[in-house]
Amino acid sequence: MDPVSEFNSLISLALALLITKVVSLLAPVKLDQVKFTSIDGLRGYLAFFVFLHHAVIWYYYLHTSVWEAPPSNLYNHFGQSSVAMFFMITGLLFFTMLMDKKSKSFDWLRLFVSRVLRLTPLYLFAMIIMMTIIVILSDFSLHKPAIQVFAEVIAWLSFAIPGAPNINGVIDTWRITAGVTWSLMYEWLFYLSLPIIGLVLFKLRSSVLLLVINGFIVLVVSVFKGPLLIHVLSFSGGIIAAFLVRSEQFCKFASGKLSSIGVLICLISAVVFYKSASLAVPLALISIAFITFAAGNNLFGLLNLPLSRILGKMSYSIYLLHGIVLFITFRFIIGYSKAATFSATQHWFVVFASIIPLIIVCYFAHILIELPGMSFNNSLTLKIRNSFHVFRNRFFAKKSTLRENPN
């Protein structure tokens, strides 16, 4: 079997959908009405494609000890194009939010609380698993000064924005998560940029303090971390889509079968003619496909299927946890030495088997971690706002008292 055979990805996807169907029957989840139904179905496939991307990388890493892009356009795009489309989804959803609130007041506190509650609980869960693995790999001993290990842990708990250092001397700590945390930095930078974007483009009001703090953070991270322009540009596909989907005529055209054919041509062309999505032309082709999806194209009905949308609900879990599942599988269950002797067929059978726990864990992680976290948005926002008002009133009352009684 060819390690980069397209047939492997088809079997993997069919197995993932089958397991998703089974667990959704055992523990049903509610599918709410959403504005972009096709995007809701798309995101699950994108996350699973990233899993396939790393599954192939693991094959070559085990045989060569080199972690690098797979020697296949398709499997390389499974990683790069999928992440690019995730950035586009973010651009679409949040620019749509800003446009809907144009010339109106905007609750920035609620927005940032929602982002923290959306990303943090599952991320902390992933970090707990990663730290547990590190403790095991470290033989339950400190190999560096405690203060240094503490700083390394804090860097990771900060979404690895300050960096992704090796913790306690465990070489290539990032490999435990397959290094997927890098994209979260771009997500946070985009969120922090929204008040500035909202003010400049839509005249949405926000406090001077918020603008200064957010602008400072974005500037510092951009200077010291050097965000790649191609990743920043990926958000533009979603931003363009946010404008175009407001045209009924465009949405009507995009929803047709002819547009579905056009989408396939764009995606196939990007994969066949370009190894990487980090170039202008393939990114443009991917953006065209995404904009068409955003406008209502469901790829011959595939993206609107309830099963696709259920898989989509697990997208963040799949994206964040799949690397951990692969690492545990090859490092602890099989062992590097034995896995390095596997043929491509044996390797893929291991990957097929790992899909079962991956989908089950991610499904229940969504139900038990993600959903409860998001449900606190309104109450936490109100609590923070009330606490701020109490603090402000006490501060000004104390200041007024000092003016009246200087002695």
Secondary structure in CASP SS format (residue, H / E / C, confidence):
PFRMAT SS
TARGET T0000
AUTHOR 0000-0000-0000
METHOD secondary structure of the structure
MODEL  1
M C 1.00
D C 1.00
P C 1.00
V C 1.00
S C 1.00
E H 1.00
F H 1.00
N H 1.00
S H 1.00
L H 1.00
I H 1.00
S H 1.00
L H 1.00
A H 1.00
L H 1.00
A H 1.00
L H 1.00
L H 1.00
I H 1.00
T H 1.00
K H 1.00
V H 1.00
V H 1.00
S H 1.00
L H 1.00
L H 1.00
A C 1.00
P C 1.00
V C 1.00
K C 1.00
L C 1.00
D C 1.00
Q C 1.00
V C 1.00
K C 1.00
F C 1.00
T H 1.00
S H 1.00
I H 1.00
D H 1.00
G H 1.00
L H 1.00
R H 1.00
G H 1.00
Y H 1.00
L H 1.00
A H 1.00
F H 1.00
F H 1.00
V H 1.00
F H 1.00
L H 1.00
H H 1.00
H H 1.00
A H 1.00
V H 1.00
I H 1.00
W H 1.00
Y H 1.00
Y H 1.00
Y H 1.00
L H 1.00
H H 1.00
T H 1.00
S C 1.00
V C 1.00
W C 1.00
E C 1.00
A C 1.00
P C 1.00
P C 1.00
S C 1.00
N H 1.00
L H 1.00
Y H 1.00
N H 1.00
H H 1.00
F H 1.00
G H 1.00
Q H 1.00
S H 1.00
S H 1.00
V H 1.00
A H 1.00
M H 1.00
F H 1.00
F H 1.00
M H 1.00
I H 1.00
T H 1.00
G H 1.00
L H 1.00
L H 1.00
F H 1.00
F H 1.00
T H 1.00
M H 1.00
L H 1.00
M H 1.00
D H 1.00
K C 1.00
K C 1.00
S C 1.00
K C 1.00
S C 1.00
F C 1.00
D C 1.00
W H 1.00
L H 1.00
R H 1.00
L H 1.00
F H 1.00
V H 1.00
S H 1.00
R H 1.00
V H 1.00
L H 1.00
R H 1.00
L H 1.00
T H 1.00
P H 1.00
L H 1.00
Y H 1.00
L H 1.00
F H 1.00
A H 1.00
M H 1.00
I H 1.00
I H 1.00
M H 1.00
M H 1.00
T H 1.00
I H 1.00
I H 1.00
V H 1.00
I H 1.00
L H 1.00
S C 1.00
D C 1.00
F C 1.00
S C 1.00
L C 1.00
H C 1.00
K C 1.00
P C 1.00
A H 1.00
I H 1.00
Q H 1.00
V H 1.00
F H 1.00
A H 1.00
E H 1.00
V H 1.00
I H 1.00
A H 1.00
W H 1.00
L H 1.00
S C 1.00
F C 1.00
A C 1.00
I C 1.00
P C 1.00
G C 1.00
A C 1.00
P C 1.00
N C 1.00
I C 1.00
N C 1.00
G C 1.00
V C 1.00
I C 1.00
D C 1.00
T H 1.00
W H 1.00
R H 1.00
I H 1.00
T H 1.00
A C 1.00
G C 1.00
V C 1.00
T C 1.00
W H 1.00
S H 1.00
L H 1.00
M H 1.00
Y H 1.00
E H 1.00
W H 1.00
L H 1.00
F H 1.00
Y H 1.00
L H 1.00
S H 1.00
L H 1.00
P H 1.00
I H 1.00
I H 1.00
G H 1.00
L H 1.00
V H 1.00
L H 1.00
F H 1.00
K C 1.00
L C 1.00
R C 1.00
S C 1.00
S C 1.00
V H 1.00
L H 1.00
L H 1.00
L H 1.00
V H 1.00
I H 1.00
N H 1.00
G H 1.00
F H 1.00
I H 1.00
V H 1.00
L H 1.00
V H 1.00
V H 1.00
S H 1.00
V H 1.00
F H 1.00
K H 1.00
G C 1.00
P C 1.00
L C 1.00
L H 1.00
I H 1.00
H H 1.00
V H 1.00
L H 1.00
S H 1.00
F H 1.00
S H 1.00
G H 1.00
G H 1.00
I H 1.00
I H 1.00
A H 1.00
A H 1.00
F H 1.00
L H 1.00
V C 1.00
R C 1.00
S C 1.00
E H 1.00
Q H 1.00
F H 1.00
C H 1.00
K H 1.00
F H 1.00
A H 1.00
S C 1.00
G C 1.00
K H 1.00
L H 1.00
S H 1.00
S H 1.00
I H 1.00
G H 1.00
V H 1.00
L H 1.00
I H 1.00
C H 1.00
L H 1.00
I H 1.00
S H 1.00
A H 1.00
V H 1.00
V H 1.00
F H 1.00
Y C 1.00
K C 1.00
S C 1.00
A C 1.00
S C 1.00
L C 1.00
A H 1.00
V H 1.00
P H 1.00
L H 1.00
A H 1.00
L H 1.00
I H 1.00
S H 1.00
I H 1.00
A H 1.00
F H 1.00
I H 1.00
T H 1.00
F H 1.00
A H 1.00
A C 1.00
G C 1.00
N C 1.00
N C 1.00
L C 1.00
F C 1.00
G C 1.00
L C 1.00
L C 1.00
N C 1.00
L C 1.00
P H 1.00
L H 1.00
S H 1.00
R H 1.00
I H 1.00
L H 1.00
G H 1.00
K H 1.00
M C 1.00
S H 1.00
Y H 1.00
S H 1.00
I H 1.00
Y H 1.00
L H 1.00
L H 1.00
H H 1.00
G H 1.00
I H 1.00
V H 1.00
L H 1.00
F H 1.00
I H 1.00
T H 1.00
F H 1.00
R H 1.00
F H 1.00
I H 1.00
I H 1.00
G C 1.00
Y H 1.00
S H 1.00
K H 1.00
A H 1.00
A C 1.00
T C 1.00
F C 1.00
S C 1.00
A H 1.00
T H 1.00
Q H 1.00
H H 1.00
W H 1.00
F H 1.00
V H 1.00
V H 1.00
F H 1.00
A H 1.00
S H 1.00
I H 1.00
I H 1.00
P H 1.00
L H 1.00
I H 1.00
I H 1.00
V H 1.00
C H 1.00
Y H 1.00
F H 1.00
A H 1.00
H H 1.00
I H 1.00
L H 1.00
I H 1.00
E H 1.00
L H 1.00
P H 1.00
G H 1.00
M H 1.00
S H 1.00
F C 1.00
N H 1.00
N H 1.00
S H 1.00
L H 1.00
T H 1.00
L H 1.00
K H 1.00
I H 1.00
R H 1.00
N H 1.00
S H 1.00
F H 1.00
H H 1.00
V H 1.00
F H 1.00
R H 1.00
N H 1.00
R H 1.00
F H 1.00
F H 1.00
A H 1.00
K H 1.00
K H 1.00
S H 1.00
T H 1.00
L H 1.00
R H 1.00
E H 1.00
N C 1.00
P C 1.00
N C 1.00
END
